[in-house]
Each structure stands twice: as C-alpha cells, then as structure tokens.
Amino acid sequence: MTSYAYFFGCVIPNRYPGVEYAVRWVCGKEGYDMDVKDVPDFSCCPVPGIFYSTDKETWLLLATRNLVLAQDERREILTVCNGCLTSLMKASEYLKDPKSMGKVNRVLAQVGKKYTGVPKKSEGKRKVFEPVSVRHYIEVMANDIGLEAIAAKAKRPLKNIKVAVHYGCHYLRPTESRTIDDPNNPVLLDKIVEACGATSVDYEDKLDCCGAGGGVRSHVVDLANSLTQDKCRNISDVGADCIVTGCPFCLLQFDNAQKSFSKDGIPVMHVSQFQALSMGIDPISLGFDTHHVSAHSLLRKLRGA
C-alpha cells in the first residue's frame, strides 16, 4: 500500500474547511482507509504564481523544505491543490540538478535538513535516489483507488445531476518530465464525476482559465471576474447543476466572482466534496455554508432523486 502525506496548502484550511473534512473522510476509514498522515511542519508550497515568478531561489528553498519533510517520512505527497502540485513537482525536477540541490542544502543545513530524494535501490556500493513523488488528489483517486472502487463506494449515486468539470491551468500544464492527464483532452476528473453516478457535460471553452490565474485576481479583479462570467455563461448554457474542480483556488474564484454578476449562481465544489456526497455523507459536514454561492439548489435536487 502506498503511503501518503496530506498537503492541504493555504486556501483550504483558511477558506474552505469543508474540503479538508471531505478529503479526510474519503481517504479515511469511512472511505478507502488509505495510509495517509499529517505532517504538521508543512508550510505554503509556496504559491507558484508569486514566488516562482519573482524569486526562484526563495521559492525553491521553501518548496524543498516541504519535500524534505515528506522524504524523511518516506511518503508521497498527496496534494488537493493545483498550484501546490505545480510548485512541489517543479521543485523536485529542479533538484535533479546537483548544483541546485547543493545550493539549497547549504541553506537547509542551518535548520538541520537535507534533501537527497528517496532511496530506491543500490548499484553496488552506490545508493540510488529518486525524487520525492508529488501526487494530485484526482490522479490518486483515478489511478490508485480506481474508478471501479469509486463507483462501488457510491452508495447514493448522484443520478440526474449534470456537472461541468473545471480542470484548472496548473493541473493541465506539464512540467519538463511529467504530466498527469492529456493537457489538450483531460479525462480523469470527468471519469471520477461519472463514477459517482452523475453526468459530466461538455461546454464551450471548457479548458479555459477560471479567471484568477497568473495573479489576475489579485491585481485586476474586474478582468478576473469578467473571464469567470464568460465561463459561467457557457456552463449555464448546457444546464449544469454544479461546477466540480480539483483546485481550491479555482473554487475560490468561481465562488466569489459569481457574486458580481449573478443573483443565485452555479454551486461550485471540490471533487472530494462531490465524492463524499455520492458516498452518503451528511451534506452539513461539507461546509457548504462557508461558500458564497449556495448549494441548496443542488441539494434539493439530490433529495428529490
């Protein structure tokens, strides 16, 4: 059994605690009883749109410290955020360069830490190390747990629910040596939604940004919300009951931006919350009351199913 370390990032604990509860519930004894543990010393990934763009040395140092914590626990990082995925996965690739790793380790030595990667095998007297594995929740659910297992756990299949899935930019963007899904035709999130019993609907410009990417939300909020409005219009045109994403920052943008252009809005949630609903959890546990767009329309439809 693969051992994982939870990496919740910043947005979920601070804005959407219901997502954290859903992830723990799905991964825990009520769900798939996975070998996942907390690493309390994890910090911000750090966010790639700010740190990576402005100060690569600080970004790499902070990201490496997180990788070392997982390395020392001999666990793969299980992240539920697209930005955290990109930051940590990209850092692990930078560290393949001995000069980059040596430079970072000289600083980490001051706090008693060292990045080596995870020992996998030996070639004679020479130890061979592999980068710390960084995994996205969607990837782990689809490939490690499996779609059949997801469907089997769906005690209350979400029939008659039409879902617009949103992948998000960082999930789709490949690194130098790895990609999770087909960047031009991703399918894993759609398949998870359908394994939960719902229908994933296609819509125009499905792979477009939520509006917040690249720091746009922080600097030009009107532009960010306008992009979100365009996307929500396309989603509304196909009659979707909700938006499901694997990225809490995309969730934040859809959830907040809709206040500026819609009276009711389209409910939006993390894929873990959607899974938990299909597994029969009491919706009150999922923190929908902390969302700006009410989930009542979706929950009413589920009660009538």
N, C-alpha and C positions, 0 to 999 in steps of 0.2 A: 504494500500500500504506500502510495506517495505521501510524504509529509509536507505540509504547507505551513506558511506563516501568514496570518491575516495582515493585509496592508490596506487600511481604510482611507488613508490620505487625510485631507483637511476638510473638504466640503461636507462629506457625510457626517462626521461626528459633530460638526458645528451647525449644519443647516438641516440635515435630513437623518436624524437618528433612527427613523423607521426603516431606512435602508440597511443600516447596520444590524438592526434586530432581524430583518428578513434574511440577510446573509448568514447570520449566526444560526438562525432557525433552520434554514435549508441545509446548511452544512453540518448541523449538529445531530443529536440523537433523534429529533423529530423528523429529520430528513434523511441524509445519506451517511450520517455517522462517519464523517471524514476525519482524518488525522490533521487537524488544524489547531494552531495555538497562537496566542497573542505574544507579541514581542513589544513590551511596554516602552522600550527606548527608541522605537521607530520615530522619525521626525518627518517633516514635509519632504516630499520626494527629491528635490524641490521642483516646483512647478516649471515646466519647460518653457512656456511662453514668456516668462520673465527672466529667470536665472540663466537658462541656456542661451537666450538671445542677447544678454547683456554682459555676463561674466561667467565664461565657461569654466574657469578654474574653480570658482566658488561652487558652481553647480556640480561639477564632477566630484569635488571633495564631499559635499553633503550627500550626494547620491551614493557614493562609495561607502560612506559610513553606514547607510542603511543596508547595503549589500553585505557588508561585513557581519552585521547582526544576524542576517539570515544564514550566511556562510557558517558562522560559529554554531548555529543550531542545526546545521545540515538539513535545511528546509528550503523548498521552493517558495518564492514569494507569490502569494495569491492576492492580486490587486483587483479592486472593483471600480477602478477609475482609469479612463483612457490616458489622461495626462500622466498619471503615476506610472502607467505601463510604459509609455514612451520614454520618460525620463530615466527610469531604472534600467530598462532594456538597452537604451542607447549608452548609458554609462558602462554597463557590463561589456559592451563592444569596445568602447574607448580603452578599457583596462586591458584589452588584449595586447596593446602596445606597451612593451616593457618600460619605456621612458615615462609614459603617462602613469603607469602603475607605481613606478618608483617614486615619482614626484609626489603623488597623493600619499603614499605610505610614509614618506618622511614627515608629513604633517600629522597623519593619523597616529604615528608613534608617540606623539605628545600626549595622546589620550589612551595609550596602551592598546591600540588596534592596528591590524594589518590585513590588507586584502591579498588573498592568494588565489581565490577561486576554490572550488570544491574538489578534493582529491577523489579521483575515479579509479585509477589503476596505476601500476608501476611498470616501467620498462627497464628491467634490470634493477639497478640501484636508483634509477631516476623516477621520481614521482611525477605523475601527470595530473594536471588540474584542469577543470572545466569551469566556465563562467557560472556564476550563480544564476539559476533559472528564474525568470520573471514571467508569470503567467496571468492572463486576464481571466476573470470570472467566467466570461462567456466561453472562452476556449476550454477551460477546465470542465465546465458543465457539459458542453457538447462532445468533447473528445475523451475526457477521463471518466466522467459519470456515464455519459452516453444518452442519446435521445430515447432509446427504449426504456431506460431506467426512469427518465424524466416523465415519460408518458405513463409508466406503471405507477408512479407516485402521485399522479394527478387524480386524487380521489374525487375531486369536484371539477371535472374538465370545464374549461371556460368556453363552452359552446355558444354560438351565436354572437361572439364578441369579435369585432373587426379591429385589428391592430395595425397601426402604422409604426413600423420599427425605424429607429434612427440609430445609425452606427456611430457617427462622430468621426472627426478628422483624424485624431491621433490613433484610433483603433485601426483605421484603414491604411495609414501611412506606414510603409515598410521601412525597416532600418537597413543598414548595409548588408546584413546577412540573414534577416528573418522577417517573415510576415505571418500573421495569424490566419487571415482569410484572403480571398481574392479581392484586392483593392478596388477592382472595377466591377465585380459582381459578387459581393459578400453574401453569405447564406446562413451562417451559423445562428445569428440572432433570430432570423425568420424561422429556422427549424426548431429552436427552443420554444418560441411562441406557439408554433403549431403542435409541438409535443404536449403543450399544456392544454390543448383542445381548441384553441382559438384559430382564427383565420388571419394570416398576415397579408395585408393588401398592398398592392403596388401603387405608387403615386409619382407624379411628376417631380423631377429633381430630387429623388429620394436620397441621393448621396451628398447633397449639398450640406454645407456647414449649418449649424443651428443658429448662427449669427454672432456667437460670442468668441469665436476662435481668433487667435493671434492678438489677444488683448483688446479687441474691438469693444467688448462690453465695458471695459474699464475706462476707455478713452473717448469713445464716440457711441454712447448708449443709444441715441436715436437711430443711428445706422444699424447697430446690432438688432434692435427691436424691429426695424423695417425688414431686415433679412428673415427674422423669425416669423414675421407676419406673412411674408411670401410663402414660406414653407408651411405654415399652419393653414393657409388658404388652400394649398394643394392637398393637404391631408384632409381638410374638411370636405373638399370636393369628392372624395371617394368614400365618404361616410364612415370614417374610422371612429370607433368609440373611445380610443385612447392612444397615447403615444408611449412606446416602450423603448428604453435606451439602456445601454450598459455604462453610461458615463454620467456621474453626478453633476458635472459642470454643465453638460448639455441639458440635463434635467432642470438645473437651476435657471438656465436661460429660457427654456420653454415655459417654465412655471412662473417666472417673474415677468417676462416680456408680454405675455398674453394679457396682463392687467392693463396695458397701454392701448390695446386695440380690440379687446373682446370683453363683453359683459360676463359671459359664462366660461368660455374657454374649453379646450380639449384636455381632459385629465392626462397627466404625464407621470410615469413612474419608472423606477429602476427594474430591470429584468428580474432581480431577486424577489421584489415585491410581487411581481406578476406570477412567478413560480409559486410563491408561498400561498397566494390566493387559490391557485389550482390544487394545492395540496391540502386545502381545507382550513387554513389558519383563520382565526377571528380577525377580520379586517381592522378592528380597532387597535391591534398590535402593530400595524404597519405605519403608523404616524402620518396618515393622510391629512390629519387636522393641522399639520405643520406646512402643508402645501398651500400655495396661494390659489391654485385652481382646484376647486372642489372635485372630489372623486365620486360624489353622490350619484351622478347620472350613471356611471359605470356600475357602481354597487347595486343600484336599484335594478338595473338590467340583469345583473347576476342573480339577484334574489328572485327575479321572475323567471329565470331559466329553468 
